[in-house]
């Protein structure tokens, strides 16, 4: 067998010099280890995802092609598979092919072109690429025959997907007619809930079905809302997993016999996710969620030149989880927590924020907002008295003012200090119904938990307390208190209003979100639906209809907020993050 290298690396979209240097360094390292073949991820040279860079900036493509020649010149006595965007040079086609260059002994000896172009979810390949109609030639090295595939080309096996196949051709079946001994898949596949089980089952099935070794090399990195887990691997001809790279970090693996270390996956990542019903058991996805977000924070900060994060610490769940994730990604010395109590902030919340900061060992200060809010209210009252137009009977102006004052402070602190970024701490449940303030808690340079629902955040808090090196860093009081922004007082109780009073119980809300995303449910589908929440909490038909009306109306009004969610990390199988879901602001589905 040949000595192979699986180069599970990450590159930056459009930064051809950086990408090429990284690729060449890997090739040189592989040559030092007497490797015969080094395999890189899909589109590794141009960097993926690249958006419209390759369409608008011709210099990027010119630099990429020049870099490919330079890379080839470094391949004496080794073969390398390099993913790149190849110009089609034809006016009647899309401008590029998604290609893999086979470079060997200083030359490009072959080019493999992707046949199946995904155009769903976060993928938009048809915007840029022309699908190849040709079955690629095999690569032969020392008698071993390799068939090369590019990501989606493996995802149309009729015996595996059955009626769910979305393409007319199966590139694997056609390639196998040429009798390769090993299949190689160069991929850029982001992590999502339940995806690992599907990939493992599919790749194992292909290897076993065709009695062929199967090698999968995936990108490990983060780019604009997508976290790529890497987790490259090899299967033998019996479909058995024989090697697996690390998850959520780069890796460089050398193998002489298609075997090696089988690195452990995040807890539960390999479990099958049965999507026929909703429940509150998130145990299968908490470790992957944690590692995916921490990896995303690390990569986003590093690639954009940031080192420090500042966030408001309210003593509530969202800011707490965000803070822990930031500490584990950036180090406690690079996280700055700011408590910004108003006149109605409870002493318990202030204490919880301080205890959390002390437990984590982060930088922490308290800045009371009362005087600033009073001064702004005086200015606003003058404006309100002198602007003669309709007003709301019940206004949220002062509530929003508190959130926006906090955001202004955080942005100002970040602006004053080098390499610092303010953090938005709102979550997915709030985003769905717009229960977050524009230029307030939605405001920031990064939003770590924007695709995590509230009930999952509670479960994640328990998970972090039990599984981090530092146990129980999150005060139990934070995990037990009802969520709320403490922006207004309930005149009947004299206490601050919690979020569920304004909206509905979070388990009920999150179940609506789950069925909307996974089954496309509308209002009428929920009327006779038996909610998981109802098992222990009787709900009248009138109450259910009230909550459903509130959800769908608020969702309709919140769409414009979805468009301004800061960069985040997509976590769930489905999302309202703009990288995947695009609903016009001017629209109505309710």
ABEGO torsion letter per residue (X at the ends): XBBBBBBBBBBBBGBAAAAAAAAAAAAAAAAAAGBABBBBBBGAAAEOBAEAAAAABAAAAAAAAAAAAAAAAAABGBBBBBBBBBBAGBAABBABBBBBBBBBGGBBABBBBBABBBABEABAAAAABBBBABBBBBBBBGGBBBBBBBGAAAAABAAAAEAABABABBAAAAAAAAGBABBBBBBBBBBBBGAAAAAAAAAAAAAAAAGBBBBBBBBBEBBGGBBBAEGBBBBBAAGBBABBBBBGBBBBBBBAAGBEBBBBBBBGAABBBBAABBBABAAAAAAAAAAAAAAAAAAAAAAAGBABBBBBBAGBAAAAAAAAAAAAAAEAAABBBBBBBBAABBAAAAAAAAAAAAAAGBBBBBBBAAAAAAAAAAAAAAAAAABBBBBBABBAAAAAAAAAAAAAAAAAAAAABBGBBBBBABBAAAAAAGBBBBGBAABEABBAAAABBAAAAAAAAAAAAAABABBGABBAAAAABBBBAGABBBAAAGBBBBAAAABBBAAAAAAAAAAAAAAGBBAAAAAABBBAAAAABBBBAAAAAAAAAAAAAAAAAAAAAAAABBBBBBABABBABAAABBBBABBBAX
